[in-house]
Amino acid sequence: MKILHLLDDAGCGGIEVFVRNCLRFQNESDEHFVFLRTAGELRGETFLTDYRSMARKCHIKEWSDHAPLGNDLKALLEMITAEGIEILQANTDATHWLSAFARAAAGDTVRLIRTIHAVTRREDLAVTLEGTQSMTDGLVFDADVLRREISGAAPATAVIPPGIDLPIRSKGRSFRNPLVIGVVAQFLPVKNHKAILQALIHLERHRPDGWRVLFRGDGPLKEEFRRACREKLAPNRFQFRDSVPREKMPEIYEEMDVAFLGSDAEVYPLSLQEAMAFGCPVVATRVGGIPEMVEDGVEGFLVEPGKPEEWAARLDALFDSACYERMSAAAVERARNFSFEKTWERYRSLFRRISSSEPPVMEMTGRL
């Protein structure tokens, strides 16, 4: 099966990790290709290097707001024809539109799957799904909550969590002192680091010893938040780490004991899946797909957004060694469901099913 993954730019987020994992876990019966649209300022050279080395072919197409879409469409159609592509797997609104036009022009030889990883502008997604419905053979959602929120334009084909490519511990962790609370998140407003800091202040008042916090990530609010930590927390209480290459992430998770996330909105956060694979119990807000990942009181605690005192109380509960070790073992066991091998088998099953089905009927007027 020949599968072409389409994405915009090259960053370091969940979409890029997903595409790279698809390339890593391909088997002898699959050939994977990448069509990357970029504005010319490529972020994440590591991902770009991986695409080039792992994909059967990686086509990089530069674009700008002034470049006609027809240029991208021509390049995509040439690639579909030359390589005999059977499946188009789009990951963004822009590549979904592009793939739909290519699907219409190429005819019944190719199928189109859209994976919806997140929703930043709901109105744009609704327009995309409605406009491309007749040429979209299937939709995949990272989380069931996303599927339920986006109804009407087209039915979901499947809910497939994105999966992780890091090793999973054989068993849970033993309780350690000091306990390292890890916050792996970009410094953006939606991640609500201000409330995280308030929770840590509450925790410090109640439990002045036996813990520290590790922040890993980048983003526009990082320096402002670093200054706030210096003002509000003891100097030996916190440590900041910049983003690191994917192959270095196990070192971060091994250093952590607890995964803490206070986001106002999420879909299916990769950092929590990965931390659980390394035996970290979770304290996270009850938003998006997180309740699909973590059962309150089993692999960790779910808390309400914007309630830092409640967050501090749940963190404090993990200082009970029996509670901690029970949740750590449960987190590892739950993480076995997140392996990308299982994710890719679900995708392959979907691709086979879509390839064998009748093509959708498209009604068009005018010229493409």
N, C-alpha and C positions, 0 to 999 in steps of 0.2 A: 504494500500500500504506500502510495506517495503522498505525503502530507506537507502542505505549505503553511507555515505559521507567519501571520502578519502582525506587526506591531509598529508603534510610533516611537521614534527616538530610542536611545539606549540608556536606561537609568539603572537603579539598583533596588527597585521595588518588587512587589509580588509578581507582577506580570513577567518581568524579566527572569525572575527565578523559575517561574512556571515553564517558560519557553525553553530555558536552558535545561531544565530537568527532562522535558520531553525529548530533547536531543540526547541527553545522557542515557536514558533508559530505552532508547530504540533498540529493536532486535533485528535479526537478519532479514525478517520479512518486511521491514519498514524502511522507507527512505524519507528523511526529513529535510525540508528546505526552509529558509528564512527570507522573508521580504521585509526589510526594515526601512521605514520612511523617517528621514531625519532632517531637521532644519539646519544641519551643518555643525552644530555644537554638540558633539556626542558626549553624553555623560556615561560613566561606567565602562571604561575601556576593557575591564576584565570580562564583562559580558560580551562585548563585541568580539574579543579574541576567542571566547568560547564558541560563539555562533560560527565564526569562520572555520574553526578547527573541527567542530562536531557535525555541522550540517553538511548534507550532500552538496549544497550550494547556498551561499549567503549573498543575496542581492541587496545592496544599499542604495537607496534612491533618495537623493537630496531634493527638498521641496521648500517652498516659501509660501507666504500668503498670496503672492502674486503669480505663482506657478500654476498653470492650468492642470486640473485633475486628469485631463486626457493624457498628459505625459506619463503619470503614474499608471493609468489604466493600460496604456500601450505596453509599458515595460512588464506589467503583471501578466497580461495576456501572452506576451512573447515567452515568458517563463513557464506559464501553464502549458503552452503548446510544445515548447522545446523539451520540457522535462516530463511531460505526461502526468501532470499533477491530478490527483483524484479527489483530495480533500483540501478545502480552504478553511483554515482555522483562524478567525479574526478575534482580536483581543481588545479593540477600542472602537468607538463610534466611527472614527474616520476610516479605519481599515475595514469596518463592516460595510460602509457604503461602497468603498472601492471594490471589495470582494463581491458585493451584490451585482454591481455593474459587470464585473468580469464573469460572474456566474451566468448572467443573462446572455452575454456575448459568446461564451464558450459552449453553451448548450448543456446537454445531458451528460457530458463526460466528467463533470466535476460537481461536487457537493459543497455546501457552505455550512459551517458550524460557527456560532458566535459564543464565546465564553465571556460571561459578565462577571468580572472580578470585584467591581465596586461601582457605586453610583455617586459621581460628584455633581452632575447637573441632571436632575431627573427629567426636566423638560426635554433636553437634548436627546436623552436615551429613548424617551417615549416617541419622539419624532423619528429617530433612527429605526426603532423596531417596527413602527407602523409603515414607514416608507420602504423597508426592505423585507417585509413579511413574506411576500410571494416568492422571493428568491432565497429565503433562509430555510435550510433543511432541518436545523435543530438549534436549540439554545441550551447552554450549560450554565448553571449558577454555582458559584463557590459555596453558597450557604442557602439553606432552605428559607431563612428569613428574607433573603434577597428575592427569591422566587415569589414569596407571598406578597412582598411589597410591590413587585412589578408585574401586575396582572393586566390582562386585557389586550395588549398589542399582539402578543403571540404566546402560545402555551410553552411551558418549559419542557424540554426533552429530558433533562436530567439535572440532578443536583450532585456535583462531584467536588468534594473539598480539594483544595490545591495540593496537599501533600507536602512532605518534607524529604530532603535528600541527605540529611545528617544521620549519623549512627544513633541507635536507640539503646539505652543502657539495658543490661540484662536484669537489673533489679533496682529498687529504690535506694535512696541515700540514707546514711545515718545522720542524725542531728549533729550540727557543728556549732561551736561557739568560738568567735562571734558569727552570728548569722548574717549572710550577705544578701540583702534585698536588691534584686536587679530590675532596672527599668530600661527595657530595650525599646526605644521609640524615637522617632524624629521629633525635634523640638518645634512643633506646630501647635496652633491654638486648639485644634480638635483633640490633641493628646492630653490637654488639661494638666500640664505640669504644675501650675499654680496650686491646684487642689491636692496634687501629690505632695507638694511641699508642706501644705497645711497638715496633711495626715502624718507626715514624718515629724513635724513639730509636736503634734499630740502624742505620738509614740515616744518621742524623746523625753517629754515631761513625765510620762508614766513609767518608762523603762530606759533609764539613762545609760545603761551599759549593755554589752553583749550583742551589738549589731552595728552594721554600717550599710551604706547604700551605694550602689554602682549604677551610674547613668551611662548608657551607650547610645550614641546617635549624633546626628548633625541637624542643622536647621536654623532658620532665622532668629529664633527665640533663645538659642543656646546661651549666648553670653549674658543676656539679661537674666536668665534663670540661674546661671552660675553665680552672678553677683548676689541674687536673692538667697541662695544657699549659704554663701559666705556670711551674710548678715543674720540669718535665722538659725543656722545649725552649727554645732561644734565643728572646729576645723578638721578634726580627724574622722568626722562622721561620713563624709561623702567623697566620691571619686568620679571624675568624668573621663570617658573614653570616646575617641572619635570612631566613626564608622570604620570597619575593617573589612578586608576581602572575605568572601564567603568561606574560604578554607580556614580562616582564623576564628570563625564564630564558635566552634566547639570550645576553644579556650575561654571565651567569655561565659558560656553556659556552665562550664565546669567550675568557674569561680563563683557563680551565683548559687544561692540556696533556695530563693523564692523569686517567682516572677510576678511583678506588680505592674498593673496597667490601669490607668484612670481615665481612659478616653471617653469623650462624649458620644462618639460614633465609631463603629468598626464594622467590618464584614466578617472576616475569618482570619484574624491576625496571625501571620506566620511566626512572629516572635514567641507567642504563647505555645504554639504547637511544638516548636523547637525546644523551648525551655522544658516543657513536660517530658520530651524525649530524654532529657538529661536529668530527670528526676526532680524537677522543681515544682512544688505545689504552687498554685496560682491564687492571687488575690486580684480580681479584675471586675470592672463594671459590667452590669447586666445589660449589655447593648449588643445590637447586631447579631452575629452568629456565635458570639462567645458562649451563650448558654447551650448551644449545640455541641460545643467542644468540652466544656467544663460543667460537671454536675455539682451544684452547691453542696458543700459538706463532704464531698467524695475526693475529687482531685484538687480541691481548694475551696475558696469562698467567692461567691458572687455578691457584689455590693451595688447599691444604687448610685447613679452618677451624682456628683456634686455633694457628697456627704463624707468629708474627710475624717470626721470623728468615728464614723462606722468603719471606714477603711482601716484606721489605726487599731481599732479593736480586733478586727480580723487578722491583721498582721501580728498583733500581740498573742493571739490564740496559737499561732504556729511556734511559739517558744515552748510549748508543751511538747517534749520530745516524742511522746507516743503519738500524739496527733500529727506532728510533722512527718514522722516516718510512715505512718499509715497513708497519708495523702501523697507522699513521695512515691510509694509503691504503686498506688492507684494511678498517679500521673503517668508513670512509665507504661503501665498496662494499657491505659487509654491511648497513649501515643502510638502503639503498634497499629492502630487503625489509620494513622496519618501517613504511613510510609508511601513514598511516591510510586513504588512498584504497584501498590493497589490502585492508586489514582490512575496510573497509565493503563492498567488492564481495563479499568472502567471506560476510559476514553477509547481504547482500541475496540472494545465491544460495541460502543456507540458508533464509531466510525464504520464498522462492518455492517451494522444494522442500517445506518443511513445509506451506505453505498448500494445495498441490495434493494432499497425501497424505490417506489415510483417517484419520479421527479415532481416537484410542485408545479402547479399551473401558474403561468405568469401572463397577465394581460398588460400589453404596452401600447402606447400610442406614440406616433412620431418616430424619429430616428434616435438610436442610442448614440 
